Amino acid sequence: MIKGYIEINKDICKGCELCIEACPQGSLRLSTHINTRGYRYVELVEQNCTGCTNCALVCPDVAITVFREQKPKKAV
């Protein structure tokens, strides 16, 4: 299975929750903390991200960056 991880820019997230609904792994939730703009922001709660990019594609504020780990090379 491919592993991925995301970085969320909490200062520009406005907590619209679109990414939470788009995540097939259920890795995201709305934080109980408030950012500098006065919004509750999204945070990663499960380390089961596959790097599918669904969250980043639906984010209207471009607050999410997705990274994927390299696949291990097969031995020849």
The first five atom37 places (N, CA, C, CB, O) and aatype in JSON, in Angstrom:
{
  "aatype": [12, 9, 11, 7, 18, 9, 6, 9, 2, 11, 3, 9, 4, 11, 7, 4, 6, 10, 4, 9, 6, 0, 4, 14, 5, 7, 15, 10, 1, 10, 15, 16, 8, 9, 2, 16, 1, 7, 18, 1, 18, 19, 6, 10, 19, 6, 5, 2, 4, 16, 7, 4, 16, 2, 4, 0, 10, 19, 4, 14, 3, 19, 0, 9, 16, 19, 13, 1, 6, 5, 11, 14, 11, 11, 0, 19],
  "atom_mask": [
    [1, 1, 1, 1, 1],
    [1, 1, 1, 1, 1],
    [1, 1, 1, 1, 1],
    [1, 1, 1, 0, 1],
    [1, 1, 1, 1, 1],
    [1, 1, 1, 1, 1],
    [1, 1, 1, 1, 1],
    [1, 1, 1, 1, 1],
    [1, 1, 1, 1, 1],
    [1, 1, 1, 1, 1],
    [1, 1, 1, 1, 1],
    [1, 1, 1, 1, 1],
    [1, 1, 1, 1, 1],
    [1, 1, 1, 1, 1],
    [1, 1, 1, 0, 1],
    [1, 1, 1, 1, 1],
    [1, 1, 1, 1, 1],
    [1, 1, 1, 1, 1],
    [1, 1, 1, 1, 1],
    [1, 1, 1, 1, 1],
    [1, 1, 1, 1, 1],
    [1, 1, 1, 1, 1],
    [1, 1, 1, 1, 1],
    [1, 1, 1, 1, 1],
    [1, 1, 1, 1, 1],
    [1, 1, 1, 0, 1],
    [1, 1, 1, 1, 1],
    [1, 1, 1, 1, 1],
    [1, 1, 1, 1, 1],
    [1, 1, 1, 1, 1],
    [1, 1, 1, 1, 1],
    [1, 1, 1, 1, 1],
    [1, 1, 1, 1, 1],
    [1, 1, 1, 1, 1],
    [1, 1, 1, 1, 1],
    [1, 1, 1, 1, 1],
    [1, 1, 1, 1, 1],
    [1, 1, 1, 0, 1],
    [1, 1, 1, 1, 1],
    [1, 1, 1, 1, 1],
    [1, 1, 1, 1, 1],
    [1, 1, 1, 1, 1],
    [1, 1, 1, 1, 1],
    [1, 1, 1, 1, 1],
    [1, 1, 1, 1, 1],
    [1, 1, 1, 1, 1],
    [1, 1, 1, 1, 1],
    [1, 1, 1, 1, 1],
    [1, 1, 1, 1, 1],
    [1, 1, 1, 1, 1],
    [1, 1, 1, 0, 1],
    [1, 1, 1, 1, 1],
    [1, 1, 1, 1, 1],
    [1, 1, 1, 1, 1],
    [1, 1, 1, 1, 1],
    [1, 1, 1, 1, 1],
    [1, 1, 1, 1, 1],
    [1, 1, 1, 1, 1],
    [1, 1, 1, 1, 1],
    [1, 1, 1, 1, 1],
    [1, 1, 1, 1, 1],
    [1, 1, 1, 1, 1],
    [1, 1, 1, 1, 1],
    [1, 1, 1, 1, 1],
    [1, 1, 1, 1, 1],
    [1, 1, 1, 1, 1],
    [1, 1, 1, 1, 1],
    [1, 1, 1, 1, 1],
    [1, 1, 1, 1, 1],
    [1, 1, 1, 1, 1],
    [1, 1, 1, 1, 1],
    [1, 1, 1, 1, 1],
    [1, 1, 1, 1, 1],
    [1, 1, 1, 1, 1],
    [1, 1, 1, 1, 1],
    [1, 1, 1, 1, 1]
  ],
  "atom_positions": [
    [[0.84, -1.18, 0.0], [0.0, 0.0, 0.0], [0.89, 1.25, 0.0], [-0.96, 0.0, 1.23], [1.91, 1.3, 0.69]],
    [[0.49, 2.22, -0.77], [1.24, 3.47, -0.85], [0.93, 4.31, 0.39], [0.89, 4.25, -2.16], [-0.23, 4.43, 0.8]],
    [[1.96, 4.88, 0.96], [1.8, 5.75, 2.12], [1.92, 7.2, 1.67], [2.85, 5.42, 3.22], [2.68, 7.52, 0.76]],
    [[1.18, 8.04, 2.31], [1.26, 9.46, 2.02], [1.12, 10.26, 3.3], [0.0, 0.0, 0.0], [0.85, 9.7, 4.37]],
    [[1.31, 11.54, 3.19], [1.05, 12.42, 4.31], [0.68, 13.78, 3.78], [2.27, 12.5, 5.26], [0.98, 14.11, 2.63]],
    [[0.03, 14.56, 4.61], [-0.4, 15.88, 4.19], [0.09, 16.94, 5.16], [-1.93, 15.94, 4.07], [0.35, 16.66, 6.34]],
    [[0.22, 18.12, 4.65], [0.49, 19.29, 5.48], [-0.67, 20.25, 5.28], [1.87, 19.96, 5.11], [-1.07, 20.54, 4.16]],
    [[-1.2, 20.73, 6.39], [-2.33, 21.65, 6.35], [-1.85, 23.01, 6.84], [-3.52, 21.13, 7.22], [-1.3, 23.13, 7.94]],
    [[-2.07, 24.03, 6.02], [-1.74, 25.39, 6.43], [-2.91, 25.89, 7.27], [-1.47, 26.33, 5.2], [-3.89, 26.41, 6.74]],
    [[-2.78, 25.73, 8.59], [-3.9, 26.04, 9.48], [-4.26, 27.52, 9.49], [-3.57, 25.6, 10.88], [-5.37, 27.88, 9.87]],
    [[-3.33, 28.38, 9.08], [-3.63, 29.81, 9.09], [-4.54, 30.26, 7.95], [-2.35, 30.58, 9.04], [-5.16, 31.32, 8.05]],
    [[-4.63, 29.48, 6.88], [-5.54, 29.86, 5.79], [-6.77, 28.97, 5.69], [-4.8, 29.84, 4.48], [-7.69, 29.26, 4.93]],
    [[-6.79, 27.88, 6.46], [-7.96, 26.98, 6.46], [-9.12, 27.68, 7.14], [-7.63, 25.64, 7.19], [-8.97, 28.28, 8.2]],
    [[-10.3, 27.59, 6.51], [-11.48, 28.2, 7.13], [-12.49, 27.16, 7.62], [-12.15, 29.13, 6.15], [-13.63, 27.49, 7.94]],
    [[-12.05, 25.91, 7.68], [-12.88, 24.87, 8.29], [-14.15, 24.55, 7.55], [0.0, 0.0, 0.0], [-15.17, 24.29, 8.18]],
    [[-14.13, 24.56, 6.23], [-15.34, 24.28, 5.45], [-15.74, 22.8, 5.5], [-15.12, 24.71, 4.0], [-16.87, 22.45, 5.17]],
    [[-14.81, 21.94, 5.9], [-15.02, 20.5, 6.08], [-15.16, 19.72, 4.78], [-16.22, 20.29, 6.91], [-15.49, 18.53, 4.83]],
    [[-14.93, 20.32, 3.63], [-15.01, 19.58, 2.37], [-13.98, 18.46, 2.32], [-14.82, 20.53, 1.19], [-14.27, 17.37, 1.82]],
    [[-12.79, 18.72, 2.82], [-11.73, 17.71, 2.81], [-12.06, 16.54, 3.73], [-10.4, 18.34, 3.22], [-11.69, 15.4, 3.43]],
    [[-12.73, 16.81, 4.82], [-13.11, 15.75, 5.75], [-14.05, 14.77, 5.06], [-13.78, 16.33, 7.02], [-13.91, 13.56, 5.2]],
    [[-15.0, 15.31, 4.32], [-15.95, 14.47, 3.59], [-15.29, 13.74, 2.43], [-17.11, 15.32, 3.07], [-15.71, 12.63, 2.08]],
    [[-14.26, 14.34, 1.83], [-13.61, 13.75, 0.66], [-12.59, 12.68, 1.0], [-12.94, 14.83, -0.14], [-12.19, 11.91, 0.13]],
    [[-12.16, 12.61, 2.25], [-11.1, 11.67, 2.65], [-11.67, 10.26, 2.79], [-10.44, 12.12, 3.97], [-12.47, 10.01, 3.69]],
    [[-11.27, 9.32, 1.91], [-11.8, 7.95, 2.01], [-11.25, 7.18, 3.21], [-11.49, 7.2, 0.75], [-11.81, 6.16, 3.6]],
    [[-10.15, 7.66, 3.8], [-9.53, 6.97, 4.93], [-10.07, 7.47, 6.28], [-8.03, 7.16, 4.88], [-9.82, 6.83, 7.31]],
    [[-10.79, 8.58, 6.29], [-11.28, 9.15, 7.54], [-10.16, 9.7, 8.4], [0.0, 0.0, 0.0], [-10.19, 9.61, 9.62]],
    [[-9.15, 10.29, 7.74], [-7.95, 10.75, 8.43], [-8.04, 12.16, 8.99], [-6.8, 10.69, 7.5], [-7.14, 12.58, 9.73]],
    [[-9.08, 12.89, 8.68], [-9.16, 14.31, 9.04], [-10.34, 14.6, 9.96], [-9.28, 15.16, 7.79], [-11.35, 13.9, 9.95]],
    [[-10.17, 15.64, 10.76], [-11.28, 16.13, 11.59], [-11.09, 17.63, 11.81], [-11.36, 15.36, 12.95], [-10.02, 18.18, 11.56]],
    [[-12.12, 18.26, 12.29], [-12.07, 19.67, 12.61], [-11.45, 19.84, 13.99], [-13.48, 20.32, 12.55], [-11.87, 19.19, 14.95]],
    [[-10.47, 20.7, 14.1], [-9.77, 20.94, 15.36], [-10.67, 21.68, 16.34], [-8.49, 21.74, 15.11], [-11.64, 22.33, 15.96]],
    [[-10.34, 21.57, 17.6], [-11.05, 22.33, 18.62], [-10.4, 23.7, 18.82], [-11.08, 21.56, 19.95], [-10.94, 24.55, 19.53]],
    [[-9.23, 23.9, 18.18], [-8.51, 25.17, 18.28], [-8.94, 26.12, 17.16], [-6.99, 24.93, 18.23], [-9.54, 25.69, 16.17]],
    [[-8.65, 27.38, 17.33], [-9.02, 28.42, 16.36], [-7.75, 29.02, 15.78], [-9.9, 29.52, 17.02], [-6.78, 29.27, 16.49]],
    [[-7.76, 29.26, 14.45], [-6.59, 29.84, 13.79], [-6.6, 31.37, 13.91], [-6.53, 29.43, 12.3], [-7.48, 31.95, 14.56]],
    [[-5.63, 32.01, 13.3], [-5.49, 33.47, 13.41], [-6.63, 34.24, 12.74], [-4.18, 33.89, 12.79], [-6.84, 35.41, 13.03]],
    [[-7.37, 33.56, 11.85], [-8.49, 34.21, 11.18], [-9.82, 33.98, 11.9], [-8.6, 33.71, 9.76], [-10.86, 34.49, 11.49]],
    [[-9.77, 33.19, 13.0], [-10.98, 32.96, 13.78], [-11.76, 31.72, 13.39], [0.0, 0.0, 0.0], [-12.91, 31.57, 13.8]],
    [[-11.17, 30.84, 12.61], [-11.83, 29.61, 12.17], [-11.25, 28.39, 12.86], [-11.72, 29.47, 10.65], [-10.06, 28.35, 13.19]],
    [[-12.08, 27.39, 13.07], [-11.57, 26.08, 13.46], [-10.99, 25.45, 12.2], [-12.71, 25.17, 14.11], [-11.64, 25.45, 11.16]],
    [[-9.8, 24.94, 12.29], [-9.13, 24.39, 11.11], [-9.11, 22.86, 11.14], [-7.7, 24.92, 11.02], [-9.37, 22.24, 12.17]],
    [[-8.81, 22.27, 10.0], [-8.76, 20.82, 9.86], [-7.4, 20.31, 10.33], [-9.02, 20.39, 8.39], [-6.38, 20.98, 10.16]],
    [[-7.41, 19.13, 10.93], [-6.16, 18.51, 11.37], [-6.17, 17.03, 11.03], [-5.95, 18.73, 12.89], [-7.23, 16.41, 10.91]],
    [[-4.99, 16.47, 10.88], [-4.8, 15.05, 10.61], [-4.88, 14.3, 11.93], [-3.44, 14.79, 9.9], [-4.18, 14.63, 12.88]],
    [[-5.73, 13.28, 11.99], [-5.89, 12.52, 13.23], [-5.5, 11.06, 13.1], [-7.31, 12.62, 13.71], [-5.25, 10.39, 14.1]],
    [[-5.44, 10.55, 11.89], [-5.05, 9.16, 11.64], [-3.86, 9.16, 10.7], [-6.24, 8.34, 11.05], [-3.82, 9.93, 9.74]],
    [[-2.9, 8.3, 10.96], [-1.71, 8.19, 10.1], [-1.93, 7.12, 9.03], [-0.46, 7.86, 10.94], [-1.03, 6.32, 8.77]],
    [[-3.1, 7.11, 8.42], [-3.42, 6.12, 7.4], [-3.6, 6.74, 6.02], [-4.66, 5.37, 7.79], [-4.26, 6.16, 5.16]],
    [[-3.02, 7.9, 5.81], [-3.12, 8.61, 4.54], [-2.45, 7.8, 3.43], [-2.48, 10.02, 4.64], [-1.36, 7.27, 3.61]],
    [[-3.12, 7.71, 2.28], [-2.55, 7.02, 1.12], [-2.04, 7.99, 0.06], [-3.59, 6.1, 0.5], [-1.49, 7.57, -0.96]],
    [[-2.22, 9.28, 0.29], [-1.78, 10.27, -0.68], [-2.68, 10.36, -1.89], [0.0, 0.0, 0.0], [-2.22, 10.68, -2.99]],
    [[-3.96, 10.09, -1.71], [-4.91, 10.06, -2.83], [-5.18, 11.44, -3.42], [-6.22, 9.44, -2.38], [-5.65, 11.54, -4.56]],
    [[-4.91, 12.49, -2.7], [-5.09, 13.9, -3.08], [-6.53, 14.4, -3.1], [-4.5, 14.12, -4.43], [-6.77, 15.55, -3.48]],
    [[-7.49, 13.59, -2.69], [-8.88, 14.04, -2.68], [-9.06, 15.3, -1.84], [-9.79, 12.94, -2.15], [-9.77, 16.23, -2.24]],
    [[-8.42, 15.34, -0.68], [-8.57, 16.49, 0.21], [-8.05, 17.77, -0.43], [-7.84, 16.23, 1.52], [-8.69, 18.82, -0.33]],
    [[-6.9, 17.69, -1.07], [-6.31, 18.87, -1.7], [-7.12, 19.33, -2.91], [-4.86, 18.57, -2.12], [-7.22, 20.53, -3.17]],
    [[-7.71, 18.4, -3.63], [-8.49, 18.76, -4.81], [-9.76, 19.53, -4.47], [-8.84, 17.53, -5.58], [-10.19, 20.39, -5.23]],
    [[-10.36, 19.23, -3.33], [-11.62, 19.91, -2.98], [-11.42, 21.15, -2.12], [-12.52, 18.96, -2.26], [-12.38, 21.89, -1.89]],
    [[-10.2, 21.39, -1.65], [-9.95, 22.53, -0.76], [-10.02, 23.86, -1.52], [-8.57, 22.38, -0.07], [-9.18, 24.11, -2.38]],
    [[-11.01, 24.71, -1.22], [-11.14, 25.97, -1.94], [-10.06, 26.99, -1.59], [-12.49, 26.56, -1.67], [-9.86, 27.96, -2.33]],
    [[-9.37, 26.78, -0.47], [-8.34, 27.73, -0.04], [-6.92, 27.26, -0.33], [-8.48, 27.98, 1.43], [-5.96, 27.95, 0.01]],
    [[-6.79, 26.1, -0.94], [-5.49, 25.5, -1.26], [-4.62, 25.44, 0.01], [-4.77, 26.3, -2.39], [-3.45, 25.83, 0.0]],
    [[-5.22, 24.96, 1.07], [-4.55, 24.9, 2.36], [-3.88, 23.55, 2.62], [-5.54, 25.19, 3.46], [-3.21, 23.37, 3.64]],
    [[-4.05, 22.6, 1.69], [-3.53, 21.24, 1.9], [-2.52, 20.89, 0.82], [-4.68, 20.21, 1.92], [-2.78, 21.07, -0.36]],
    [[-1.38, 20.38, 1.25], [-0.35, 19.87, 0.34], [-0.19, 18.39, 0.64], [1.01, 20.65, 0.5], [-0.05, 17.99, 1.79]],
    [[-0.22, 17.58, -0.42], [-0.14, 16.12, -0.28], [1.23, 15.64, -0.74], [-1.26, 15.42, -1.08], [1.76, 16.1, -1.76]],
    [[1.8, 14.72, 0.01], [3.08, 14.11, -0.33], [2.9, 12.59, -0.34], [4.19, 14.53, 0.68], [2.12, 12.05, 0.45]],
    [[3.62, 11.92, -1.22], [3.59, 10.45, -1.27], [4.99, 9.91, -1.1], [2.99, 9.96, -2.59], [5.96, 10.46, -1.62]],
    [[5.09, 8.82, -0.36], [6.38, 8.15, -0.24], [6.64, 7.35, -1.5], [6.42, 7.24, 1.02], [5.71, 6.88, -2.16]],
    [[7.92, 7.2, -1.83], [8.29, 6.43, -3.01], [7.97, 4.96, -2.79], [9.79, 6.62, -3.33], [8.11, 4.43, -1.68]],
    [[7.54, 4.3, -3.86], [7.34, 2.86, -3.79], [8.69, 2.18, -3.66], [6.58, 2.35, -5.04], [9.66, 2.6, -4.29]],
    [[8.77, 1.14, -2.84], [10.04, 0.43, -2.77], [10.32, -0.28, -4.09], [10.04, -0.58, -1.6], [9.42, -0.85, -4.71]],
    [[11.57, -0.25, -4.51], [11.92, -0.9, -5.77], [11.98, -2.4, -5.57], [13.27, -0.38, -6.32], [12.45, -2.89, -4.54]],
    [[11.48, -3.12, -6.57], [11.49, -4.58, -6.49], [12.88, -5.1, -6.78], [10.47, -5.19, -7.48], [13.6, -4.58, -7.63]],
    [[13.25, -6.13, -6.06], [14.56, -6.77, -6.29], [14.51, -7.53, -7.6], [14.94, -7.73, -5.13], [13.51, -8.17, -7.92]],
    [[15.57, -7.46, -8.35], [15.62, -8.13, -9.65], [16.22, -9.5, -9.51], [16.4, -7.32, -10.66], [16.35, -10.22, -10.5]]
  ]
}
